[in-house]
Amino acid sequence: MGIPAGVNGLFCLDAGTEGFDQFGDFSFSRDRSALFRDRPTNIFQIKGTCWIGR
């Protein structure tokens, strides 16, 4: 049996938002609160690998 030559781990967070408003144009003074109104969809990813030496 060999000793593990290397171990690698990765943790990733992706927070995406998607929203719709009835206005057809963007006005910063009117829409600035809408930028933070939508709740994000959080996606967590975990990946792990291990290389075994011979």
Secondary structure in CASP SS format (residue, H / E / C, confidence):
PFRMAT SS
TARGET T0000
AUTHOR 0000-0000-0000
METHOD secondary structure of the structure
MODEL  1
M C 1.00
G C 1.00
I C 1.00
P E 1.00
A E 1.00
G E 1.00
V E 1.00
N E 1.00
G E 1.00
L E 1.00
F E 1.00
C E 1.00
L E 1.00
D E 1.00
A E 1.00
G E 1.00
T C 1.00
E C 1.00
G C 1.00
F C 1.00
D C 1.00
Q C 1.00
F C 1.00
G C 1.00
D C 1.00
F C 1.00
S C 1.00
F H 1.00
S H 1.00
R H 1.00
D H 1.00
R C 1.00
S H 1.00
A H 1.00
L H 1.00
F C 1.00
R C 1.00
D C 1.00
R C 1.00
P C 1.00
T E 1.00
N E 1.00
I E 1.00
F E 1.00
Q E 1.00
I E 1.00
K E 1.00
G E 1.00
T E 1.00
C E 1.00
W E 1.00
I E 1.00
G C 1.00
R C 1.00
END
